[in-house]
Amino acid sequence: MLPVLNHWPGQVVEVEIHHRFGSPISFDPASPLLEFFLVLSMGRCKFRLTPVMVGLLQSVLGVSSLAYRVVQLGDHIFRFSIASKLVGFYIFKLKSFECSEFKALFHLWHG
């Protein structure tokens, strides 16, 4: 069963990124910007994690979960795609997000 998540924090972050950078959060292949990757590690989670379930990013960062092109790297560790380096470093500086359902930590991708 899918958890019920509050999408308000993600909408706030999405608006802030658009305001600061004039950019969406998710990568667009038609964009001249280079795709940037971040890593999400889950400190705790009340539901089973799969790349599809990491759509919980929508509650943290806005945007549809499919736009993040999530790849599972390990147990509770996922790589996801972002629109640009500027957007990626903004999200990385957020460090983490925590709610009653999960705790997510953002890391830089080192290839």
C-alpha positions as CSV (number, residue, x, y, z in Angstrom):
1,M,0.0,0.0,0.0
2,L,1.3,3.5,-0.9
3,P,1.9,5.8,2.0
4,V,0.0,9.1,2.2
5,L,2.6,11.8,2.0
6,N,2.4,15.6,2.3
7,H,3.5,17.2,-1.0
8,W,3.6,20.7,0.4
9,P,7.4,20.7,1.3
10,G,8.2,19.5,-2.3
11,Q,6.1,22.3,-3.8
12,V,7.9,24.9,-1.8
13,V,11.3,23.6,-2.9
14,E,10.2,23.4,-6.5
15,V,9.0,27.0,-6.5
16,E,12.2,28.2,-4.8
17,I,14.4,26.4,-7.4
18,H,12.4,27.9,-10.2
19,H,12.6,31.4,-8.7
20,R,16.4,31.2,-8.0
21,F,17.6,29.4,-11.2
22,G,14.7,29.7,-13.7
23,S,14.9,26.0,-14.0
24,P,12.8,22.9,-13.3
25,I,14.2,20.4,-10.8
26,S,14.1,17.4,-13.1
27,F,16.3,16.9,-16.2
28,D,14.9,17.5,-19.6
29,P,16.7,15.8,-22.4
30,A,15.8,18.7,-24.7
31,S,17.6,21.2,-22.4
32,P,21.1,22.4,-23.2
33,L,22.0,21.8,-19.5
34,L,23.9,18.7,-18.5
35,E,22.1,16.1,-16.4
36,F,23.4,16.0,-12.8
37,F,23.1,13.1,-10.5
38,L,22.6,13.0,-6.7
39,V,22.3,10.1,-4.3
40,L,19.5,9.6,-1.8
41,S,20.1,7.4,1.2
42,M,17.2,6.6,3.5
43,G,18.0,6.8,7.2
44,R,14.6,5.2,8.1
45,C,11.5,4.4,6.3
46,K,8.1,3.0,7.2
47,F,7.5,1.4,3.8
48,R,9.3,-0.9,1.4
49,L,11.6,1.0,-0.9
50,T,11.9,0.3,-4.6
51,P,13.0,2.7,-7.4
52,V,9.3,3.4,-8.0
53,M,8.6,4.1,-4.3
54,V,11.4,6.6,-4.3
55,G,8.7,8.7,-5.9
56,L,8.5,9.9,-2.3
57,L,11.0,12.5,-3.7
58,Q,7.9,14.2,-5.0
59,S,7.0,15.0,-1.4
60,V,10.4,16.5,-0.8
61,L,11.4,18.1,-4.2
62,G,8.2,18.4,-6.1
63,V,7.9,17.1,-9.7
64,S,6.6,13.7,-10.8
65,S,8.6,10.8,-9.5
66,L,9.2,9.4,-13.0
67,A,11.2,12.5,-14.0
68,Y,14.0,11.6,-11.5
69,R,15.1,8.5,-13.4
70,V,15.8,6.6,-10.2
71,V,18.3,3.8,-10.1
72,Q,18.8,1.6,-7.0
73,L,22.5,1.4,-5.9
74,G,22.1,-0.6,-2.7
75,D,19.9,-1.3,0.2
76,H,18.2,2.1,0.9
77,I,20.5,3.9,-1.5
78,F,19.3,5.4,-4.8
79,R,20.8,7.6,-7.6
80,F,18.5,10.2,-9.2
81,S,18.7,12.7,-11.9
82,I,18.4,16.5,-11.6
83,A,18.2,19.3,-14.2
84,S,21.6,20.8,-13.6
85,K,24.7,21.2,-11.4
86,L,23.2,24.4,-9.8
87,V,20.0,22.7,-8.9
88,G,21.9,19.6,-7.7
89,F,24.1,21.7,-5.3
90,Y,21.1,23.5,-4.0
91,I,19.4,20.2,-3.1
92,F,22.7,18.8,-1.7
93,K,22.9,21.8,0.6
94,L,19.4,20.9,2.0
95,K,21.3,17.9,3.5
96,S,18.2,15.9,4.5
97,F,14.5,15.9,4.9
98,E,12.6,14.2,7.7
99,C,8.9,13.5,8.3
100,S,6.9,10.9,10.2
101,E,7.2,8.4,7.3
102,F,10.9,8.6,6.4
103,K,14.2,10.4,6.7
104,A,16.1,11.1,3.4
105,L,19.7,12.3,3.1
106,F,21.1,13.9,0.0
107,H,24.7,13.1,-1.2
108,L,26.8,14.0,-4.3
109,W,27.2,11.3,-6.9
110,H,30.8,10.3,-7.5
111,G,30.2,8.1,-10.5
